[in-house]
Amino acid sequence: DVSGALCISQAWPGMARTIYNDHKRFLETYLTPYPGFFFTGDGVYRTSDGYYQLTGRLDDIINISGHRLGTAEVEDVVNHHVAVAESAVIGYPHEIKGEGKMLSFLPQNTSPGAMETLAAELQELISKKIAKYAAPDYVQVTHRLPKTRSG
């Protein structure tokens, strides 16, 4: 059981070979971070059985009062709660902290009256598992999260 950056050691068909008019940027972004490997930009979790699970983009970073925090890191903690089907964390401009954090989540078989308690539970869970500064400023219950075409 280990997590880290998803890197690929061998070329594959259809692999990007450059960025149009900016080959230096291509090298710095994908080949320099982990020499000898292609860095995909994604985080990954590998189980003890050898299965891989993508955990999200590693470049989705929120800077809260000087603390750099990955959105996928917070989403992973929230998604382990039994009452949460899926979640999304985004940053927003904050006058004091520089950037604040908002959590939206899709509840799973939870009564409407329990939502306020659940929001407080999620903030406490994030504070315990990551850190106090990682707790979101706002928690929003939603019935649908925006998706890309690929999901």
C-alpha positions in Angstrom: 0.0 0.0 0.0 1.8 3.1 -1.2 0.8 6.4 -2.9 2.8 8.8 -5.0 3.2 10.3 -8.5 2.1 8.2 -11.6 5.2 7.9 -13.8 5.6 5.7 -16.9 9.0 4.1 -17.7 8.4 3.2 -21.4 7.1 5.1 -24.4 3.6 4.1 -25.8 1.8 4.6 -29.0 0.2 8.1 -29.2 2.5 9.5 -26.5 3.1 13.3 -26.6 6.6 14.2 -27.8 6.5 17.9 -27.5 4.4 21.0 -26.9 3.9 23.1 -30.0 6.4 25.9 -30.1 7.6 25.1 -26.5 9.7 22.0 -26.4 11.6 23.2 -23.3 8.4 23.4 -21.4 7.5 19.9 -22.4 10.9 18.6 -21.1 10.5 20.6 -17.8 6.9 19.5 -17.2 7.0 15.8 -18.2 10.6 14.5 -18.2 12.6 16.6 -15.7 10.6 15.9 -12.4 11.5 12.2 -12.5 14.5 11.5 -14.7 14.1 8.4 -16.8 10.3 8.5 -16.5 7.4 10.3 -18.1 5.5 12.2 -15.3 1.7 12.1 -16.1 0.8 14.8 -13.5 -1.5 12.4 -11.7 -1.3 11.0 -8.2 -1.8 7.2 -7.8 -2.4 4.7 -5.0 -1.1 1.1 -5.4 -2.7 -1.6 -3.2 -0.7 -4.4 -1.7 -2.2 -6.6 -4.4 -0.7 -4.4 -7.2 -3.9 -2.6 -8.2 -3.6 1.1 -9.1 -6.2 3.8 -8.3 -5.8 7.3 -9.7 -6.2 9.8 -6.9 -6.3 13.0 -9.0 -4.2 15.7 -10.5 -1.1 16.6 -8.5 -1.0 20.2 -9.9 -4.4 21.0 -8.3 -2.8 22.8 -5.4 -4.4 25.4 -3.1 -2.2 27.7 -1.1 -3.8 28.5 2.2 -1.9 30.8 4.5 1.4 29.5 3.1 0.3 25.8 3.3 0.3 24.0 -0.1 -2.6 21.5 -0.1 -3.7 19.2 -2.9 -7.4 19.1 -3.6 -7.2 15.4 -4.3 -5.8 14.8 -0.8 -8.8 16.4 0.8 -11.3 14.7 -1.6 -9.7 11.3 -0.7 -10.3 11.8 3.0 -13.9 13.0 2.4 -14.7 10.1 0.0 -13.8 7.5 2.7 -16.8 8.7 4.8 -19.6 6.2 4.4 -22.2 8.9 3.8 -20.4 10.5 0.9 -20.7 9.3 -2.7 -18.3 11.8 -4.3 -16.8 15.2 -3.5 -15.0 18.1 -5.1 -12.7 20.7 -3.4 -12.0 24.1 -5.0 -10.1 27.2 -4.0 -11.5 30.7 -4.0 -9.9 34.1 -3.3 -9.8 34.9 0.4 -8.9 38.4 1.8 -6.8 37.1 4.7 -5.5 33.6 3.8 -4.9 34.4 0.1 -6.9 31.4 -0.9 -9.8 29.6 0.9 -11.3 26.2 0.4 -14.8 25.1 -0.4 -16.0 21.5 -0.3 -19.0 20.2 -2.3 -20.2 16.7 -1.8 -22.8 14.3 -3.0 -24.5 12.5 -0.1 -25.2 8.8 -0.2 -28.5 7.7 1.4 -28.5 10.5 4.0 -31.7 12.2 5.4 -32.0 15.9 4.7 -32.0 16.7 8.4 -28.6 15.0 8.9 -26.8 17.2 6.4 -25.7 19.9 8.9 -24.2 17.3 11.2 -22.6 15.5 8.3 -20.9 18.8 7.2 -19.5 19.3 10.7 -18.3 15.6 10.7 -16.5 16.1 7.4 -14.7 19.2 8.6 -13.6 17.4 11.8 -12.5 14.4 9.8 -10.3 16.6 7.5 -8.8 18.4 10.6 -7.9 15.0 12.1 -6.6 13.2 9.0 -4.7 16.1 7.4 -4.5 19.3 9.6 -6.7 22.0 11.1 -5.8 24.4 8.3 -7.1 21.9 5.7 -10.7 22.1 7.0 -12.9 23.8 4.4 -14.4 27.3 5.0 -17.6 26.3 3.3 -19.3 22.9 2.9 -22.0 22.5 0.3 -24.3 19.6 -0.3 -25.1 19.1 -3.9 -27.1 16.6 -6.1 -24.6 16.6 -9.0 -20.9 17.5 -9.5 -19.7 18.9 -12.8 -17.9 16.3 -15.0 -15.6 16.4 -18.0 -16.6 14.3 -21.0 -14.5 11.5 -19.8 -16.1 11.6 -16.3 
